[in-house]
Amino acid sequence: MEDSFQFIIESPQHNTGHKKRPRLVTSCSSSPALSSHSNNRSNSHSPKASGMVSPEGDPNNRYPSYPPDPRRPADPSHRHGGPSSAFQSRNDPGYYHSPTSHSRPPLYPSNSRHVHLFDPEQPQSPHPMLMQTFVQIFFEHVGPEFPFLIYDQINQEVWDRRLPLMVSNVIAAIASRYADNIPELTVRGLHNVSETYLDNAKTIGNQIVHTPSMDTLHALILLTWWELRMNRISSFRSYAASMMRMGMDLGLTDQDSLMMLHEKERARRRHAWEVAYRLNGTVTPYDR
């Protein structure tokens, strides 16, 4: 339908001594509204074929617009739950928190026909837009299993793009298995998406496992836990052995060294060792 035009004589509000002036008004009631974000991501790079998803069906299915700008301060009620939903350690109540569960924001514009699994600028890193959602899913579903991980810290490191690669890939591998409300991923198969991230985490781990660090230990704990969850017992035992060796190399059994650390860091390391020790002692069908 063609646009219609009208001339309206409008009187200025605060100066009655001036002449009335014509104003052109365009009526486009039948034209679709354009999002101010429609071109924001037109310059994104194309990833490798293995990192692209082309969903079938209506791309407007469940995610009609862009997500809120994460640089704006978030409403605290959306970042943390109340006392009943907070992840708390036994020794430090109120220190660890989880996000409040709520509906997912869109990951990509409504006319998007694909999803990049990895960041084109950092090919070994999960795409930052997906990682923001993965972190929330991870803490909602399995956060209490890992009291040494802090939601706000992980979220900030994702935003700053400084979350260690092995940690980010294992979080993505675990979280993507629970991402059944993200159609851009379900069309590919959540198992396939998860295994893609997991294989990447293992490849990275092979390069850094001989250099002990708390970040690598955290990633090993997550990986060991997930292999047990997936009932891959041989792989579980292998990663559990690496996890225990690294924990001892980092001095997590040395109480004198731990006492020299800040209280919160000391608590985090103790929590990490408790989880690792408990995992390593898990009885599997192969042990019976």
N, C-alpha and C positions, 0 to 999 in steps of 0.2 A: 504494500500500500504506500502511495506517495505521501510525503510529509505535507501537512497543511500549515499555513502561516496566518497569523492574525496580528494586527496592529492594535495595541491597547494604549490608551491615553492614561499615563500614570502621573499622579501628582506627588512631588517630593514631600516627604513627611515633615521636614523641619524648616522649610523655607517657602512660605506661601506667596512670597513676592515674585517668584520666578514663574516663567511660563511653563505650562504643562508640556511634556515631551513624549514623543511616541516611543514605544518599546516593542521590539520584534520578539514574538513568542512562537516557538516551534512546537508543534504537537506531534509526538512520535509514540503514541500510546501502544501502537501495535508492534514496535520494534523491540527485540530482546535486549535486556540490560547487559552491559559489558562489565565484567569484573575488572577492577583497577589492577588486579594481579595477573591479567591474562597473558602479559608478555614477560613476566618477571623471570621465568626460567627458560626463555627461548634460546639462550646461548649455552645451555649445558652440553657437556661433551658426551659423545656416545660411548658406552662401555663395551667391553667384550661381549660376544654373543652369549656366553654362558651366564652373564650377569643381567640379562634382560628378560622381562616377562611381558608377553602380549596377551592380556586377558580377553576372553570372549564375552560377548554380551554387552549390556549397557554400562559404559564407564561412569555414568552418573549414579550408579547403584546405591552407594551409601556414603560417599564422600564428596559433597557438592561444592566445597570451597577450600581455600588454603587454611593451614593450621594457624593459630595465633602466633604472632612474632615472639619467639622465646626470649628475645632480648628485653622485652617489657617485663616489669616485675609481676610475678604470678600471684594470684590470690592465695594467701596461705592455706585457705581451706581446700585448694586444689593441689597443693604440694604435700601436705601432711594430713593424715587422718587424726582423729581424736585419740585419747588414751586407749580406746579399745582396739584401734587399728594400727597403732605404732608397733614397730619391731623393736623390742627392747632386749638388751642383754640381761643376764641374771645378775651381773655385778654392777651394772651402770644404767639404772632405769632412766628412760627418757632420752638416751643418747642416740640410739638408732631409730630411724623413722622410715615409714613407707609412704608412697603416694596414696592418695584417696582414689579408689576406683571410680571412673566415670567414662562417658562415651568417648570414643576415639576421635580426634580431629582428623581431617583429611591429610593424606601423605603427599598427594600430588594434585595438580589442577584437575578439574572435573573432566576435561577433555583428554587427559593423559591416557595413552594406550600401552604404556610399559612402565616397568619399575627397574631402577638400577640397584642391584644388590650391593655393589661396592662403589666407593667414592672414586670418580674418575681422576681426581687429583692425587689420591693415595690408594692405588689399586688393591692393596692388601687390607684396607680398612672398610668395614661396613659403611654403607652410605649414611651420612650424618642425619638425614631426615628420618630414615628407618631406625637408626640407633636411638633417637629420642623416644620413639614408641617402644622399642625393644627394652630399654631400661625400665620403663614403667611396667611393662608386662612381666619382666623378670622379677621385680620386687613384689608385685602383686601375687605372683604364683609361688615363687620359691625363695623369696627374700629371707624368711626366718631361718632357713637352713644355713645361712652365711652371715652371722652377726658381725663379722669383721668388715663387711662391705657397707658403706654409708651412701644412702640414696642421693643426698644433695651433692656429695663429693663426686660420685660417678657421673651424675647429670651434668655438673659443671665441667668435668673433664671431657665429656662428649661434646659439649658446646664449644669448648676451647680447642677441640681436636687434639687432645693430648692424652687420651685414654690409651694405655698400652695396647698394642695390636692384638696380642694373644688374649688378653682379658676381654677386649671388645668383641672378638670373634667367638669366644666361648659364650659370652652373654647373648650374642645374636643367635647362636646355634640353639641354646636352650629356649630363649624367648620365642623364637619363630615357630617352635612346635606348639605354642599356645596361641598363635596369632590367627585363630580361625575366624576372626571378625575383620580381617584385612583381605578383601577379595583380590587385590593385586598380587598377593602371595599364595592364596589358596588355589588359584588357577594353575600355578606351577606344581603344587604339591608341597605341603609344609614339611614333610619328611625330606624331600629333595633340597629345599631351601636350607633346612637345618644341617644336613650333611655337607652342603657346600661350604657353609661357615665353619663347620667342625673340621673338615679337611684342611681348610686354610689355617685354623688355629694350630693343628698338629704340625703342619709344615713350618710355621713360625716357631713353634716350640722346639722342634729339632735343631733350630739354629741358635737358640738361647738357653736351652735347658742346662748347659754346663756353666752358666754364669749366674750364680745365686742372687736373687733379689726378691723382695716381698711381693712385687707385682707378678713376677713369674710364679712364685709359690701360690698366690691367689688363683692364677689361671690354672695351675696344675690341680688345685683342690676342686675347682669347678669342673674341670675336665674329668678327673677321677670319679667325682660324684655322678656325672652324666653317663659315663661309660657303665657304671654300676646300674644306673636307672634303666639304661638300654639293654641290660643283661649281656653286655659284652665282657665276659669275665676275664678272659686272657688280657685284653687291653686294659681293663680296670686294674689288674694286679701289676702290670707293667708301670702304669702311671702312678699307682699308689707307692711303689718302691721309689720312684723318682721324687715324688712329693715328700716322703719321709726323709730321704737323704738331704734334700734341699732345706727342709725345716731344721735339721740338726746342723747343717753347714751355716745357717743363719743365726745359730745360737738360741733357738727358741726353747731349748731345754736347759739353758744356762740362766739360772735365776739371778745371779749377780749382774750379768749383762742386761737383763730385762729391767732390773731396778734402776739402771742409769737412764732409762728412757722416760719421756713425759708420760703422765698417768694414762691419758687416752690412747697413746700409741702402744703403751705396754698392754693395755686391755685388748686392743685390736690384735696384737701378736699372740696373746694368750688364747683368744677366741679362735684364731686361725689354727693354732696348734691343736686345740681341743677337737676341732672339726676334722683335721687331718688324722689325728690319732684314732678318733672314733671310726672314720672311714677305713683306715688300714686294718682295724680289728673286726670289720664286718664279716660275718660268716656267710659264705656263699654255698650254693649246692655242690660246688667242686670240693669244698672243705669237709663235707659231711662223710 
